[in-house]
Amino acid sequence: AKRADYVLSVKPNIPIALIEAKDNTHGVGDGLQQALEYAETLQVPFVFSSNGDGFVFHDRTAPGGAAETTLALDRFPSPDTLW
């Protein structure tokens, strides 16, 4: 069975983002493809991959195609920003 590591919700049963976590022997974006598959199934707009050293943020709602950004740990967006 497939299961996302973390699903972030703004309200019960309203997921807004998911995070695929790897240990830091992996690259920061190594879990991104796996997370995108989960996001497609769950219809979640925002996807993150992390190795504990940072994040890769994938915005599935970006006009003209998805936008990816690498973020430092202290730059994780707030729930209000995502919503």
C-alpha positions in Angstrom: 0.0 0.0 0.0 1.2 3.5 -0.8 1.1 6.1 1.9 2.3 9.8 2.0 4.6 10.5 4.9 2.7 13.7 5.9 -0.5 15.2 4.6 -1.2 18.8 5.7 -4.8 19.9 5.9 -6.4 23.3 6.4 -9.5 21.7 7.8 -10.5 18.1 8.5 -10.6 16.2 5.2 -9.3 19.2 3.2 -5.7 18.3 2.3 -3.7 21.2 0.9 -0.1 19.8 0.8 1.9 16.7 1.3 5.5 16.0 2.3 7.6 13.1 1.3 10.5 12.7 3.8 13.8 11.0 3.1 16.9 10.8 5.3 19.7 13.2 4.6 21.8 10.6 2.8 19.3 11.4 -0.1 19.1 14.6 -2.1 16.5 17.2 -0.9 14.3 16.5 -4.0 14.7 12.7 -4.1 11.2 12.0 -2.9 9.5 14.5 -5.2 8.4 12.1 -7.9 6.9 9.8 -5.3 5.1 12.7 -3.7 3.7 13.9 -7.0 2.2 10.5 -7.6 0.5 10.7 -4.2 -0.6 14.3 -4.9 -2.3 13.2 -8.1 -4.2 10.5 -6.4 -5.3 12.7 -3.5 -5.7 15.8 -5.7 -3.5 17.9 -3.4 -2.2 21.2 -5.0 1.2 21.6 -3.1 3.9 19.0 -2.8 7.1 19.0 -0.8 10.1 16.7 -0.7 12.6 16.9 2.2 15.7 15.2 3.4 15.8 17.2 6.7 18.2 19.8 5.3 15.7 21.7 3.1 12.7 21.3 0.9 11.8 21.2 -2.7 8.4 22.8 -3.2 6.3 21.9 -6.2 3.2 24.0 -7.0 0.8 22.0 -9.1 -1.5 25.1 -9.5 1.1 27.3 -11.2 0.0 28.8 -14.5 1.8 27.5 -17.5 3.0 24.4 -15.7 4.2 23.4 -12.3 6.8 25.6 -10.6 9.5 24.1 -8.3 11.5 26.0 -5.7 14.2 24.9 -3.3 13.5 26.2 0.2 15.6 26.4 3.4 14.1 24.7 6.4 13.1 28.1 7.9 11.3 29.1 4.7 8.5 26.6 4.9 5.2 28.4 3.9 2.6 29.0 6.6 -0.9 27.4 6.3 -2.3 30.8 5.4 0.2 31.2 2.6 -0.7 27.8 1.1 -4.4 28.4 1.5 
